[in-house]
Amino acid sequence: MTGRFHGVGVGPGDPELITLKGARLIAAADVVAYHCGPGKESNARRTARDLIPSEAVEERLVYPVTTGTADHPGGYQGALADFYEESAARLAAHLDAGRDVVLLSEGDPLFYGSYMYMHDRLAERYGAEIVPGVPALAAATAAAAAPLARQTDVLTVLPGTLPEPELARRLADTDAAVIMKLGRTFPAVRRALEAAGRLEHAVYVERASMEGERRLPVAEVDPDAVPYFSLILVTGDSRNGTRSRNRDAAEPAADTGLPASAEELLVVGLGPGPDRWLTPEVREALAGVDHVVGYGPYVARVPQRPGLIRHASGNTVELDRARLALDLAAKGERVAVVSGGDAGIFGMATAVFEAAEDPRYRDVSVRVLPGVSAVQAVAARAGAPVGGDFAVMSLSDRLKPWDVIERRLRAVADADLALALYNPASRSRTGQIATARRVLLEHRDPDTVVVVGRDVGRDGEDLTVTTLGGLDPAAVDMRCLLIVGASGTRVAASGRVWTPRWVKP
């Protein structure tokens, strides 16, 4: 019979925080394994050393590297993958020989624990019993004697290795936070806390529950003396007070030409994706507002800064967020509603104007600032497929019946206009692009040029030039925008697509 495999969390460092079950399994183990850095003692072993039987075999799993570089064909990740495979083979040999193996894990085995990589490789073959441990964040909260989250507070656990802008955004959007994996990341983490307006109430805890434990405000920490065994707590209790104080103390807003009294709501287009496509006008406007309202992924694209309050929501509540923005503007707040691409093309501008028809918003003026549209971005990448007359349509039937869409498709096709198609498919709409192709083929030659742009301007950008007859509907999703050419649209020898400005009589 094979041995039993156990992943045992030994807590944050104080041996008295090991659970009774964990202590029992360690004391009965045939093999005790633990991870450690090159030339270093295992912290997990140090915590559990008085429980390890003298007759137990100890497997010391030494990482080949602990930073992001390695002399390995596969780089850092390749070196670690090989290490985990070799470590799993060492433990499997003991299990095959009938020996019970306990793999020690600092904190909790399934919370940023090295145990997980052995679990992935061994649990299916041998089964695994996991004994939870006290995580470092619980020990740090106790050390700081600071209630972390109350009632409906949202607690977010963040690795300090996140990109600084992303970390700042997430800190601004949550009630309470724990930031782990500090060390060399500390300076960037501190800047992110400051940008999010959360620095004043952030508490640094070092070596929680261990010898040398200390805590102090993050603002007072020496960035050159931050060990790996440290984390930062941002309590939910501080959020409301922090928000109001930081807003009052924020740097003066950039001079954007906006009126000092608000009661004006800005609706801005962020462009299709890359920051370089954000217009200077929109960039200046965003620097001068106190609130940003929009669909979550678009709000996430606005850099966090002190005093900025973010209001992110889902994809089908346009009128709700428009009313929220109008309510804020009516109270004198400086507000921007954000859209991807251009806000006036299947964006938030029309939803805002629709909501603004309510008489209670009669004193709020709405100003729309243009952005680079998705059709412009795809057309530019392809060449000039909309260089002549063209039409723009959305294939989404959420706000209009499909029979209306079909009727308009036939009209555009009959008029021989180039056609840009937004929202060609989604998880719940997989058949409409195939139907649209069939409808267009009733009026267009199968050799009509079609451009399919996916994620243009973003990571993974792809541009495909095909024909209406050769278009594969299964290859089209919500991240795509299609441009169906007119009869005169052609592909140059360079591969660029263009539509003549003239039309033959």
N, C-alpha and C positions, 0 to 999 in steps of 0.2 A: 504494500500500500504506500501511496505517496504521503509525504508530510503535509502539514497544514500551513497555509500562508496567512500571516496577519500583518496588517498595516496599523501601527499603534502611534497615535498622537501623544507626544510627551509634554505638550503645553509649551509655554513661552520661555521657560528656563528655570523656574522654581520647582525643585523635585516634589514639593508638597502639592503641586497642582496636577500631577499625574493622576489619572483616574484609578480607582481601585481595580477595575477590570484590566486596564493597561498594565498596572503593576503586577497583577497575577500572571498575565501572559508573558511578560518579560522574564519573570522569575522562573517560569517553567520552560523557557525556550531552549531548543537544541542549538539553534543558530540565531545570533543577533546581528543584524546588518544595519548599516547607517552610512549616509553620505557625508563627505567633507571635502574641503578645498585642498589643493596641493600644499603639503607642509603644515597643515592646520589640524587642530583637534576638532572632532565632530561635536557641535553644540548639543545635538540630540543625545549623543552618548554621554556627554558630561552631565546632562540632566538626569539620565537614567543609570549612571554607573553603579550606584549602590544596589541596584536591583538585578544586575546581570550576573548569572551564575558563573562561578569560577571555571566550571567545566564546559561552558558554552563556547562554541566556535564563533569567533567574531569575524564578520566580513566587512572590511573597510572599503567602501566604494568611493574612490578618489576621482573627483572631476578632473578631466584633462585640461580644461580651461574654465575660467570663471568670468571672462569678459567677452566682448563681441568680436574678437579676432582670434584666428587660429591658423596654424600651419597645417592645413588639412585640405585635400582637394575640394571638399564640400563646404569649406569655411567653418565658422563657429557652429552652425546648425549641424553640419555633417559630422563634426567631431563629437558633438553631444549625442547624435543618433547612434553612432558606433559605440560610444561609451554605454548608453542605455542597453543596447543589445548585448554587449559583453557582460554587463552587470546582471542582466536578466538570466543569461546562461549560467552564471556562477550560482545564483540562487536556485535556478531550476535543478542543477545537479544535486543540491542538498535535498530538495523536495522529492526528487526521483529516488533518492536513497532512503526515503522515509523519515527524514528529519524535519521537525517543525521549525519554521523560519518566522522570526519577528523582524520586520523592517521598521526601524524607528523614524519618526517624522517630527520635526519641530512644529510646534503649534498643532494644527489639525492636518491630517494626511491629505484631505481633499481641498485644502484652502492654500493655494500657492505652494503646495508641498511637493517635494521630489518623489514622494511615494507614488504619485499618480503615473509616472512614466513606467514604473515597474508593474503597477496594476494593469496598465494597458497591455503589457506583454505577458503577464502570468495569470491573471484572474480567470480567463476563459479555460485555461488548461488545468488549473489546480483549485479554482475557487479562491475566495479571499474573504477574510473577516476583517472589517475595518472598525477600529476603536477610535472614536472622536477624541480630540484633545482641545484644551482651552486655546483659542487662537490669540495671537499677539494683540489684536485690536481690543479684545476683552480685557487683557491684562493692562494695556495702556490706558483704557478708559477708567479702570479701577485705580491705577496709579495717579491719574489726573483728577480723580474724584469729580468728574464732569459728566453729568447725564448727557448721553450722546444724541438720542432721538426720543421724542415723546409722541404719543397718540398717532397722528397721521403723518408725522415727519417722514420724509423719504431719505434713507441713508444710502449713500453711494460709496463703494470701496474702489479706489483708483490706484493704479500703479504709477509711481512717479516717473516711469519711463515713457509715458504718453508724450506726444508732441506738446510743446508748451501751449500753443493756442487751443488745442483740444482739451487740455487739462483745465485751462482757465474757463472755457465754455462750460464744461461739466460741473466745475465748482460753483459757477454762478447759477446753474440750473437746479441745484439740489438743496435740500434743507440742511442735511448733515453729511459729513464726509470723513473718510479715513484714507490717508495717502500713505501707501507702503512703497517699499523698494526705493529708499532714499540714497544715502551715500553720495555718489558723484552727481546724482540728479538734483540735489538740494537747491542749488542756485536757480535753476529753471522752475522748480516747484515754488520757490518763494516768489518769483516774479509772477507766476500764474495766480497765486493767492492774492497778490496785490492787484493784479488786473481784474480779478473777479470781485474785488471789494471784500475779501474774507480774511485778509491778513491780520487785522486787529484782534480777532478772536481765535486765531489758530494756535494750538498748543502742540509743542514738540515733546515727545516722550522717547527716551533712550533707554535701551536695555530693560524694558518693563519686566518686573518680577525677578530680575537678576541682580547680582552684585554690581554696584555702580549705576543703579537706576537713577535717572534724573529727569526732570521736566521743567520746561520754561517756555515763554512765548516765542513763537517762531521768529519774530522780528529781532530777538536777541541772540539767536543761534549763530555761532561761528561756522560758516559754510565749509571751512577747511577741516573741521573736526567732527564730521557727521558719519558715524559708522553705519554699516548695513542694518544692524539691529536697532532701528529707530523708525518711528512713524509720526504722522501728524494727524491730529484730531481737529475737526471743525464741527462744533456742536450745533444742533438745530435750534437751540435756545437763542443763539446769537443772530439768527438770520434777519429777522425783521429790524432789530435795532441797527444792525450793521448796514442794511440797505439804506435806511433813512439817513444815517450819519454819513455814509460814504457819498450819498448823492449831494448832500449839503456841502461836503468838503471836496467834491470832485474838481478837477482842473476845469477852467473856463472852456466852454465848448468852442470848437473852431468856428470862425466867422464864415457862415455858409450863405449869408444873404437872407436867412429866414427871419421873419418878424420876431421881435422879442416876446410879445404876447403870443401864445400859441394859438389855440383854436384853429390851427391848420394841420391837416393830416397829410403826410407825405406817403405816396405809394411808389415804390421804387423797384426797378428791375435789376437783378444782380448779374444778368448774363447767364450763359449756359454752364459755366463751371469755373474756369480758371480765373484767378484774381486779376490777371492782366487784362481781362475783358470787362472788368468793372469800370464804369466811366468815372472820370474825375468828379463830375457833378454828384453822382450817387455816393462816391467815397466821402466827399465833404459833407453831404447831407447826413450820412450815417454817423459821422463824427460829432454832429451837433444835436442828436436826439438822446432822450433818456430812456425810451422804450422801443423795442423792436418786436413786432408782432408778425407771425407767419407760420407756415408749415414747417415742422421740425427741421428737416434737412436744410431748408433755406435759412432759417434762423441760425443754424449751426455754422453757416458760412460767414456770419458777421463776427469780426474779432471782438473778444471780450475786453472791456476796459472798466476802470472804476466808475461807478455810478450808472452803468448801463443795466437795465432790467429787461429780461428776455421773456417773451410769452410765446412758447411753441405749442402747436396743436396738430391734430391729425389732418388727413388729406381730404376729407369730405365735409368739413365744417367751415366753409369759406364765409358764410354770413355771420356765424358766431364770432369768428375772429375779427371780421370787419366791424361788428358792433362793439366789441371790446376796444378796438383801436379808436373808434369814434367817441366812445365814452371817455377814454383817457384824454383825447384831444379836447373834448368839451370841458374838461376840468382844468385846462390850461397846461397839460403835459405836452412835451415835445415827443412826437410819435412818428415812427416809420413802419409801414406795412411792406414786407418784402415778398418778392416773387422771383422765381427763376426766370431766365431769359428776359423778355420784356413784359412788364406788368400788364400792359394793355392787350397782349395777345394770349388768349386763354389763361390769363393771370388774375391777380387779385383786384385789379383796377375796377372791373365791372361789378364785382361783388361789393366793393366799397361804395360805389355810386348807387347800387341797388339799396344797400342798407341805409345810405345817407338820405334817401327819400323820406325817411321817418321825420316828422316835423321837429322832434326833439333835437335833431342835429342841424337845424337850419343855420345856426351860427358857426358851424364848422366848415371851413373851406377845404376842399380836397385838391391836392396838386400831384400830378403824376410825372415822375422823372423816367425817361426812357432808358432801356437797357438793350444790349445786343440780344437779338432774338435767336432761338434755336434754328429757325429756317435760314437766317443770315449766316450763322456759323457753318451749317452743313453745306449751304450753297457755296460759301467761300472756299471750303476745303475741296469741294468737287470742281470748282471753276466758276462758271456763271450760268447755272441751269435756270435761274429765274431772271435772266437778263431781259426778257420780254415780258409781256403781260402774263400774270400768274394769279392763281387763287390759293387760299389757305383754308384748310378744313380740319376739324377734329373728328376722329372716328368713335369717340366716346359717346355712348347713348345714355349717359347718366342724366343729362339735362335736356335731351331732345330725343324724340322717337327715331328708331332706326329707319323707318320709311322716309322720314325727312332727309336723313343722311343719304339714302340711296337716290332720292330724287335730285339732290344737289350734286351728287357724283355724276349722274347722267348729264345734268345741265353743263357742268364744267367740262366733261369729256366731249360733249357735243360742240361746245364752244372752242375746242382745241386750245385750252389753256394749260400751261404747266401747272402742276398741282402739288402743294406741300401738304403732307398728311401728318398731323400731330396725333398723339395717343393711339397708335395703330393697334395696340394689343395690351392686355394686362393678364393677371392671373385668372380673373373671372371672365375676361373677354378674349377668347382664343380663336373665334371663328370669323370675326368681322373683317379682318384683313383679307382673308380668302374670298369672302363675299364681295368686298370692294374691288379686288382684282378681277373677279368675274364680271362685275358691272362695268368696269372700265374697258375690259376686253370686248364688250359689246359695241364699243365706239372707237377703240384704238387698235392699231396694228400691234401684234405680239412683239415686234421688234422695237417698240417704244422704249426709250432709255429710262431707266429707273435708278436713282441713287438712294442707297440705304446708309444712313449715318447712325452709328451707335456710340453713345458716350462721347460725342465730339467735344474736344477741349478738356476731357478728363482722362484719368488713368484708364487704360484699356480701350482707347479710342480706336474705332474701326470704320472704314469707309469702303463700301462695296458698290461697284457700278455693274448693273445687270440690265435685263429687259423685263418688260411686263409679262411676257410669256415665260421667261426663265425665273421670275421671282418665286422664292420658296416661302410661303406664308409661315411655315413652322420656324423659320429662322428670324422672325420679326417679333420683338417684344416691346415693353413699355419704354425701354431705354433708347428706342430707335425713333428717328424721324425720316420719312420717305419723301423724296421729290420725284414725281412722275412727270417726265418731260412732255412737251407738246410734240406735234408731228414734225416740227422743224428742229427739235433738239438733237444735237449730234455729239459724238465723242471725237475729239481731236487726236492726232497721232500721238500726242504726249499723254493721252489718257484723260485729259481734262474735258469736262462736260460743259457745253454752253448752248444757250438758246439765242438765235439771232434776234436783233431788235426789230427787224423787218419781217413782214409776212407777205408771201407772194399772192397776188390777186387770183 
